[in-house]
Amino acid sequence: MLIHLHIGIDKAGSTAIQANMQLNRAWFLNKSLFIPNTGLASTGYREVFGELSVDVFERLHQELNSAASIGYQHAFMSWEGINFYSAEQVLLLRHRLKNHEVKIYVYLREQAEIIQSGYFQRVKTDAEGYFLSAFREIPELLCPEDRDYPAMLDRFSKVFGEDSINVRVFDRDLLKGSNVVVDMLDRLGLKPDKDFRLRLGEDNPSLDMASVKIMNMLDANAGIDSQILRQSLDHSQRRAAAILDLYDVKSPEGREDAVDILLHIIDMEGKVGKYFLTEAECDCIKSFYAQSNREIVARFFGENWPNPELFSYVKPPIIDVSAESIEIVIPLRLEAILSTKGYRTWNGHALNGKNLAGVAARADGWSNSIESGMRCDTSEATLRFRLTWKHFNFMHTMLALIIEAQTSEDYINSNIVVNDDNLGTHDLRRLRIDLPLSLLRPLGLIDVVIRHHFTSPEVSGRINSTSDQSRFTLNRLEYSPI
């Protein structure tokens, strides 16, 4: 089988390609292009190519062989981490893909662009990274070896052959339909039709300058534990320290939550600064990579390519916002993050039993947690959480909220109020409620107030004993955008 393998690079449309690949798997299959299920995710085949595990590839080969037996001759896979492979890893990749022909696809982005967007991406996920100031202090950061594109492609051409490599420039003016997904389809001999669902919006959005500075501030304050030391900080730093009490940015989960809130703010208000390099620094980067970029033109594009230095350099990616504008925005965003206090960021995955305590807190009318869930021994309680930004971005308009509960025999129903909007009475023993996303408060905050009705109204006295039967126990909760 011929495997069409997209290797990136990062921050050059890879996530969009991968998200649409998963979303339209059935469409690709109908076009005789096989999309393996093994390791398939909206972020590409990390499971397959991340570790190059023998076990995973055995499963992959079984699936490819089955596909070949029913007539498939082509397959498509993608993961941007492949372009960072060492020479040894490329050899291992060739060995793992034995008996299959491989074509390599790669999109290249202008180095000054990707150095900046790449740093913004690392800030989203890396609590141990360096600060923005390092770019002024460490010149080597402006010219990293992994952005020398001929050296990167040499590792693959020596193993798979120069003719197997298909190179494109990540530039909207040069992409088919000004869209990297449409362009990738064109490389594969396909074009979208009415049945292809082209996902709108950014699948891997970048932070802006203001948000990166906030994350730098959080990282700088993450090691300050002493209350005395905290009192010596200025107002913004104290706000940052208070945020760290809500979101531990040293942990993957806490960092993801803080970044998600910032992306939500950007989505509402727009970006404040996309670039941080000076014109002189961008010129330095351009000069450093000039010869290697010309080599790419000679090897993969030829003399008809419109840009002798590979990239057009029409729009230099230089500082695009004043320091004063950023300083105005930062305190406002810090306060916005702090406003989420009490709202657990929840991705909608099912919560069961004691795991419900994060969204069903004692302070909001819930009693003790038991193995089966959260008890409510009064007539009213509130579920309080925050939806992740991606779950109500793009084309979603509704939220399907699924509730499962156990009740006493005298339970009738419950009145539900979502963010002050009365949705009427419902039987919550098993219920799906479709909530309009227009009901959400800023930053995706949601309060679901539940008022229970019983045939015996005497609920003024709390049931304090865990051995007593609870009148209402929340067993399970989940949501999904629709």
C-alpha positions as CSV (number, residue, x, y, z in Angstrom):
1,M,0.0,0.0,0.0
2,L,1.1,3.6,-0.7
3,I,1.1,5.6,2.6
4,H,0.8,9.3,2.1
5,L,2.5,10.6,5.3
6,H,2.1,14.2,6.3
7,I,4.9,15.2,8.7
8,G,4.1,18.8,9.5
9,I,5.6,21.1,10.3
10,D,4.2,22.4,13.6
11,K,2.2,25.7,13.4
12,A,1.7,25.2,9.7
13,G,-1.9,24.0,9.5
14,S,-1.2,20.5,10.8
15,T,-3.9,20.5,13.4
16,A,-6.5,21.6,10.8
17,I,-5.5,18.8,8.4
18,Q,-5.7,16.3,11.2
19,A,-9.0,17.5,12.6
20,N,-10.6,17.4,9.2
21,M,-9.1,14.0,8.5
22,Q,-10.8,12.6,11.5
23,L,-14.1,14.5,10.9
24,N,-14.3,13.3,7.3
25,R,-13.0,9.7,7.7
26,A,-16.0,8.2,6.0
27,W,-15.7,10.7,3.1
28,F,-12.1,9.7,2.6
29,L,-13.0,6.0,2.6
30,N,-15.6,6.6,-0.1
31,K,-12.9,8.3,-2.1
32,S,-10.7,5.1,-1.9
33,L,-8.2,6.8,0.5
34,F,-7.9,4.7,3.7
35,I,-7.7,6.5,7.1
36,P,-6.5,3.9,9.7
37,N,-8.4,3.8,12.9
38,T,-5.3,2.7,14.9
39,G,-4.2,5.7,16.9
40,L,-6.5,8.1,15.1
41,A,-7.2,11.3,17.0
42,S,-8.1,14.9,16.2
43,T,-4.5,15.8,16.8
44,G,-3.1,13.1,14.4
45,Y,-1.4,9.8,14.9
46,R,0.7,10.6,18.0
47,E,0.1,7.1,19.4
48,V,1.6,5.6,16.3
49,F,4.5,7.9,15.6
50,G,5.2,9.3,19.0
51,E,7.1,6.2,20.3
52,L,7.3,4.0,17.1
53,S,6.1,1.1,19.3
54,V,6.3,-2.4,17.8
55,D,2.9,-3.3,19.3
56,V,1.1,-0.3,17.8
57,F,2.6,-0.9,14.4
58,E,1.6,-4.5,14.5
59,R,-2.0,-3.3,15.0
60,L,-1.6,-0.8,12.2
61,H,-0.2,-3.4,9.8
62,Q,-3.1,-5.7,10.5
63,E,-5.5,-2.9,9.7
64,L,-3.7,-1.9,6.6
65,N,-3.5,-5.5,5.4
66,S,-7.3,-5.8,5.9
67,A,-7.9,-2.6,4.0
68,A,-5.7,-3.8,1.1
69,S,-7.6,-7.1,1.0
70,I,-10.8,-5.2,0.1
71,G,-9.2,-3.0,-2.5
72,Y,-7.6,0.0,-0.8
73,Q,-4.3,1.0,-2.4
74,H,-3.7,4.3,-0.7
75,A,-3.7,5.4,3.0
76,F,-3.2,8.8,4.6
77,M,-1.7,9.6,8.0
78,S,-0.4,12.7,9.8
79,W,1.6,13.8,12.8
80,E,3.7,17.0,12.9
81,G,6.1,15.6,15.4
82,I,7.7,13.4,12.7
83,N,9.6,16.3,11.2
84,F,11.7,16.5,14.4
85,Y,12.9,12.9,14.0
86,S,16.6,12.3,14.2
87,A,18.3,10.3,11.5
88,E,18.0,7.2,13.6
89,Q,14.3,7.7,14.1
90,V,13.8,8.2,10.4
91,L,15.5,4.8,9.7
92,L,13.3,3.2,12.4
93,L,10.2,4.7,10.8
94,R,11.2,3.2,7.4
95,H,11.7,-0.2,9.2
96,R,8.3,0.1,10.9
97,L,6.6,0.9,7.6
98,K,8.2,-2.1,5.9
99,N,6.6,-3.5,2.7
100,H,4.8,-0.1,2.2
101,E,5.7,2.6,-0.2
102,V,5.8,6.1,1.5
103,K,5.3,9.6,0.2
104,I,6.2,12.5,2.5
105,Y,4.2,15.7,2.6
106,V,5.5,18.8,4.5
107,Y,4.4,22.4,4.7
108,L,7.2,25.0,5.4
109,R,6.6,28.3,7.2
110,E,8.8,31.4,7.2
111,Q,11.2,31.1,10.0
112,A,10.6,34.4,11.8
113,E,6.9,33.5,11.8
114,I,7.3,30.0,13.2
115,I,9.9,31.0,15.8
116,Q,7.4,33.3,17.3
117,S,4.3,31.2,16.9
118,G,6.3,28.2,18.0
119,Y,7.2,30.0,21.2
120,F,3.6,30.9,21.8
121,Q,2.6,27.3,21.4
122,R,5.2,26.1,23.9
123,V,4.0,28.6,26.4
124,K,0.5,26.9,26.2
125,T,1.9,23.6,27.3
126,D,5.4,24.1,28.9
127,A,5.6,25.4,32.4
128,E,9.4,25.1,32.4
129,G,10.0,27.2,29.3
130,Y,12.0,30.4,29.0
131,F,10.5,33.9,29.1
132,L,10.0,36.4,26.3
133,S,13.0,38.3,27.5
134,A,15.3,35.4,26.6
135,F,15.0,36.3,22.9
136,R,16.9,39.5,23.7
137,E,19.4,37.8,25.9
138,I,20.1,34.5,23.9
139,P,20.7,35.2,20.2
140,E,20.7,31.5,19.4
141,L,17.0,31.4,20.1
142,L,16.5,33.4,16.9
143,C,18.2,30.8,14.7
144,P,17.4,27.3,15.9
145,E,18.8,24.3,14.0
146,D,15.4,22.6,13.7
147,R,14.3,25.4,11.4
148,D,17.0,24.6,8.9
149,Y,14.7,23.0,6.4
150,P,17.2,21.3,4.0
151,A,18.9,19.6,7.0
152,M,15.5,18.3,8.2
153,L,14.5,17.1,4.7
154,D,17.9,15.5,4.1
155,R,17.1,13.0,6.9
156,F,14.0,11.9,5.1
157,S,15.4,12.0,1.5
158,K,18.4,9.8,2.5
159,V,15.9,7.1,3.6
160,F,12.8,7.5,1.5
161,G,14.4,9.2,-1.6
162,E,14.2,12.8,-2.8
163,D,11.4,12.0,-5.2
164,S,9.2,10.8,-2.3
165,I,9.1,14.3,-0.7
166,N,6.4,16.8,-1.5
167,V,7.1,20.3,-0.2
168,R,4.6,23.2,0.0
169,V,4.9,26.7,1.5
170,F,2.4,27.6,4.2
171,D,1.2,30.9,2.8
172,R,-2.5,31.6,2.2
173,D,-1.6,33.3,-1.1
174,L,0.0,30.1,-2.4
175,L,-2.4,27.5,-1.0
176,K,-5.1,26.0,-3.1
177,G,-8.3,27.8,-2.1
178,S,-6.2,29.8,0.4
179,N,-6.8,26.9,2.8
180,V,-4.3,24.3,3.9
181,V,-6.9,21.5,4.1
182,V,-8.1,22.2,0.6
183,D,-4.4,22.3,-0.5
184,M,-3.7,19.0,1.2
185,L,-6.7,17.4,-0.6
186,D,-5.3,18.8,-3.9
187,R,-1.9,17.1,-3.2
188,L,-3.8,13.9,-2.7
189,G,-5.8,14.3,-6.0
190,L,-9.0,15.1,-4.2
191,K,-11.2,18.2,-3.9
192,P,-14.0,18.9,-1.3
193,D,-17.6,18.5,-2.4
194,K,-21.0,19.0,-0.8
195,D,-20.4,16.0,1.5
196,F,-17.0,17.1,2.8
197,R,-17.4,18.9,6.1
198,L,-14.7,21.6,6.2
199,R,-14.3,22.5,9.8
200,L,-14.4,26.2,10.4
201,G,-12.3,28.2,12.8
202,E,-8.9,27.5,14.3
203,D,-8.2,24.1,15.6
204,N,-5.0,25.0,17.3
205,P,-5.3,28.7,18.1
206,S,-2.3,30.7,19.3
207,L,-2.1,32.9,22.3
208,D,-1.5,36.6,21.8
209,M,1.3,38.8,23.3
210,A,-0.8,39.9,26.3
211,S,-1.7,36.3,27.2
212,V,1.9,35.1,26.8
213,K,3.1,37.8,29.1
214,I,0.4,36.7,31.6
215,M,1.6,33.1,31.4
216,N,5.2,34.3,31.9
217,M,4.0,36.2,34.9
218,L,2.3,33.1,36.3
219,D,5.4,31.0,35.7
220,A,7.6,33.6,37.5
221,N,5.3,33.6,40.5
222,A,4.7,29.9,40.6
223,G,7.6,29.4,43.0
224,I,6.7,32.1,45.5
225,D,4.9,30.5,48.4
226,S,5.6,32.8,51.3
227,Q,2.8,35.2,52.2
228,I,5.4,37.7,53.3
229,L,7.0,37.6,49.8
230,R,3.7,37.8,48.1
231,Q,2.9,41.0,50.0
232,S,5.9,42.6,48.5
233,L,4.6,42.1,44.9
234,D,2.9,44.8,42.9
235,H,-0.9,44.6,42.2
236,S,-0.6,42.6,39.0
237,Q,1.8,40.1,40.5
238,R,-0.5,39.7,43.5
239,R,-3.3,39.0,41.1
240,A,-1.1,36.4,39.4
241,A,-0.3,34.8,42.7
242,A,-4.0,34.6,43.5
243,I,-4.7,32.9,40.2
244,L,-2.1,30.3,41.1
245,D,-4.2,29.4,44.1
246,L,-7.0,28.5,41.5
247,Y,-4.9,27.1,38.7
248,D,-1.6,25.4,39.3
249,V,0.2,26.2,36.0
250,K,3.0,23.8,36.8
251,S,0.6,20.9,36.4
252,P,-0.7,20.0,32.9
253,E,-4.3,20.3,34.0
254,G,-4.0,23.7,35.7
255,R,-2.0,25.1,32.8
256,E,-4.6,23.8,30.3
257,D,-7.4,25.5,32.3
258,A,-5.6,28.9,32.5
259,V,-4.7,28.8,28.8
260,D,-8.3,27.8,27.9
261,I,-9.6,30.9,29.8
262,L,-7.2,33.1,27.9
263,L,-8.2,31.6,24.6
264,H,-11.8,32.3,25.5
265,I,-11.0,36.0,26.3
266,I,-9.1,36.3,22.9
267,D,-12.1,34.8,21.1
268,M,-14.4,37.4,22.7
269,E,-12.1,40.4,22.5
270,G,-9.6,39.7,19.8
271,K,-5.8,39.4,19.9
272,V,-3.6,42.0,21.4
273,G,-0.3,41.5,19.7
274,K,0.8,38.6,17.4
275,Y,4.5,39.2,17.1
276,F,7.3,40.2,19.5
277,L,10.4,40.4,17.3
278,T,11.9,43.6,16.0
279,E,12.5,44.3,12.3
280,A,16.3,43.9,12.9
281,E,15.8,40.5,14.5
282,C,13.5,39.4,11.7
283,D,16.2,40.6,9.2
284,C,18.8,38.6,11.1
285,I,16.6,35.5,10.9
286,K,16.0,36.0,7.2
287,S,19.7,36.4,6.5
288,F,20.7,33.4,8.6
289,Y,18.4,31.0,6.7
290,A,18.7,32.7,3.2
291,Q,21.2,30.2,1.7
292,S,19.3,27.1,3.0
293,N,16.0,28.5,1.9
294,R,17.4,29.0,-1.6
295,E,18.5,25.4,-1.5
296,I,14.9,24.3,-0.9
297,V,13.8,26.3,-4.0
298,A,16.5,24.7,-6.1
299,R,15.7,21.1,-4.9
300,F,11.9,21.2,-4.7
301,F,10.5,24.1,-6.7
302,G,12.8,25.1,-9.5
303,E,13.4,28.3,-11.4
304,N,9.8,29.1,-12.0
305,W,9.1,29.6,-8.3
306,P,8.2,33.2,-7.8
307,N,10.3,33.8,-4.6
308,P,14.0,33.1,-5.0
309,E,14.4,33.0,-1.2
310,L,11.5,30.6,-0.8
311,F,9.2,33.0,1.1
312,S,7.7,36.2,-0.2
313,Y,8.6,38.3,2.9
314,V,5.8,40.7,2.0
315,K,4.5,41.1,5.5
316,P,7.4,41.1,8.0
317,P,6.3,39.5,11.3
318,I,7.5,42.3,13.5
319,I,6.1,43.8,16.8
320,D,2.6,44.9,16.0
321,V,1.3,46.3,19.3
322,S,2.7,48.8,21.8
323,A,3.9,47.9,25.3
324,E,1.4,50.4,26.7
325,S,-1.5,48.6,25.0
326,I,-0.5,45.3,26.5
327,E,0.0,46.8,30.0
328,I,-3.6,48.1,29.9
329,V,-5.0,44.7,29.0
330,I,-3.1,42.5,31.4
331,P,-4.8,43.7,34.7
332,L,-8.2,43.2,33.0
333,R,-7.4,39.7,31.9
334,L,-6.0,38.8,35.3
335,E,-9.3,39.9,36.9
336,A,-11.2,37.9,34.3
337,I,-9.3,34.7,35.2
338,L,-9.9,35.3,38.9
339,S,-13.7,35.7,38.2
340,T,-13.8,32.0,37.4
341,K,-13.2,31.2,41.1
342,G,-15.6,28.4,42.2
343,Y,-16.2,27.2,38.6
344,R,-14.4,24.0,37.9
345,T,-13.2,23.8,34.2
346,W,-14.9,20.7,32.9
347,N,-14.6,19.1,29.5
348,G,-17.9,17.3,29.6
349,H,-16.5,13.8,30.2
350,A,-18.8,11.8,32.4
351,L,-18.5,12.4,36.2
352,N,-19.7,9.6,38.4
353,G,-19.9,9.0,42.1
354,K,-17.5,11.0,44.3
355,N,-16.0,12.6,41.1
356,L,-19.1,14.8,41.0
357,A,-17.9,16.8,44.0
358,G,-16.0,19.3,41.8
359,V,-19.2,20.6,40.2
360,A,-21.6,19.8,43.0
361,A,-19.9,21.5,46.0
362,R,-21.1,21.7,49.6
363,A,-21.2,25.5,49.4
364,D,-23.8,25.2,46.7
365,G,-26.3,23.1,48.7
366,W,-25.0,19.6,48.2
367,S,-24.4,17.4,51.2
368,N,-21.8,14.7,51.7
369,S,-20.4,12.6,48.9
370,I,-21.1,8.8,48.9
371,E,-19.9,6.1,46.6
372,S,-22.9,6.4,44.3
373,G,-22.7,10.2,44.0
374,M,-23.5,13.5,45.7
375,R,-26.4,13.8,48.1
376,C,-28.8,16.7,48.2
377,D,-30.7,16.7,51.5
378,T,-32.4,20.1,51.0
379,S,-34.9,21.4,48.4
380,E,-32.3,23.3,46.3
381,A,-28.7,22.9,45.1
382,T,-26.6,24.3,42.3
383,L,-24.2,22.7,39.8
384,R,-21.5,25.2,38.9
385,F,-18.8,24.7,36.2
386,R,-17.1,26.3,33.2
387,L,-17.2,24.8,29.7
388,T,-13.9,24.6,27.9
389,W,-13.5,27.1,25.1
390,K,-13.2,24.5,22.3
391,H,-16.5,22.9,23.3
392,F,-18.6,25.8,22.2
393,N,-16.4,27.2,19.5
394,F,-16.9,26.6,15.8
395,M,-20.4,25.3,14.7
396,H,-22.0,24.3,18.0
397,T,-25.2,26.0,19.2
398,M,-26.5,23.7,21.9
399,L,-25.2,21.8,24.9
400,A,-26.7,18.3,25.6
401,L,-26.6,17.9,29.4
402,I,-27.2,14.4,30.7
403,I,-28.3,13.8,34.3
404,E,-28.8,10.6,36.2
405,A,-30.0,10.5,39.8
406,Q,-31.6,8.3,42.5
407,T,-34.5,9.7,44.5
408,S,-36.7,8.8,47.4
409,E,-40.2,7.5,46.7
410,D,-41.8,10.9,47.4
411,Y,-39.8,12.6,44.6
412,I,-42.0,14.3,42.0
413,N,-39.7,16.4,39.8
414,S,-37.2,19.3,39.8
415,N,-37.4,22.8,38.5
416,I,-34.2,23.8,36.6
417,V,-32.9,27.3,36.2
418,V,-29.8,27.8,34.0
419,N,-28.1,31.1,34.4
420,D,-31.3,32.7,35.5
421,D,-33.3,31.2,32.7
422,N,-36.2,29.0,33.9
423,L,-36.3,25.8,31.9
424,G,-39.3,24.3,33.7
425,T,-39.8,21.1,35.6
426,H,-38.2,17.8,34.7
427,D,-37.7,14.3,36.1
428,L,-34.0,14.1,36.8
429,R,-33.8,10.4,37.5
430,R,-32.7,10.1,33.8
431,L,-32.8,13.2,31.7
432,R,-31.1,14.9,28.7
433,I,-31.6,18.7,28.5
434,D,-30.5,20.6,25.4
435,L,-29.3,24.0,26.5
436,P,-28.8,26.9,24.1
437,L,-25.2,28.0,24.3
438,S,-26.6,31.6,24.2
439,L,-27.4,31.0,27.9
440,L,-23.8,30.8,28.9
441,R,-22.2,33.6,30.8
442,P,-18.9,35.1,29.7
443,L,-15.9,32.7,29.8
444,G,-18.4,29.8,29.6
445,L,-19.6,30.0,33.2
446,I,-22.7,28.1,33.9
447,D,-25.0,27.7,37.0
448,V,-27.6,25.0,37.0
449,V,-30.0,25.6,39.9
450,I,-32.1,22.6,40.8
451,R,-35.2,22.9,43.0
452,H,-36.7,19.6,44.0
453,H,-40.4,18.9,44.6
454,F,-41.7,16.1,46.8
455,T,-45.1,14.8,47.8
456,S,-44.0,15.3,51.4
457,P,-42.8,18.9,51.6
458,E,-41.0,18.7,55.0
459,V,-37.4,19.2,53.9
460,S,-36.5,21.9,56.3
461,G,-34.7,19.4,58.5
462,R,-31.5,18.2,57.0
463,I,-30.7,14.4,56.9
464,N,-27.4,14.3,58.6
465,S,-26.8,10.6,58.9
466,T,-25.1,8.9,55.9
467,S,-27.2,5.8,56.8
468,D,-30.5,7.7,56.3
469,Q,-31.9,7.5,52.8
470,S,-31.2,10.6,50.7
471,R,-34.1,12.3,49.0
472,F,-32.0,13.1,46.0
473,T,-28.6,11.7,45.0
474,L,-26.8,12.8,41.8
475,N,-25.2,9.7,40.3
476,R,-23.9,10.9,36.9
477,L,-23.4,14.0,34.9
478,E,-21.9,14.7,31.4
479,Y,-22.3,17.1,28.5
480,S,-21.5,17.3,24.9
481,P,-21.8,20.2,22.4
482,I,-24.2,19.7,19.5
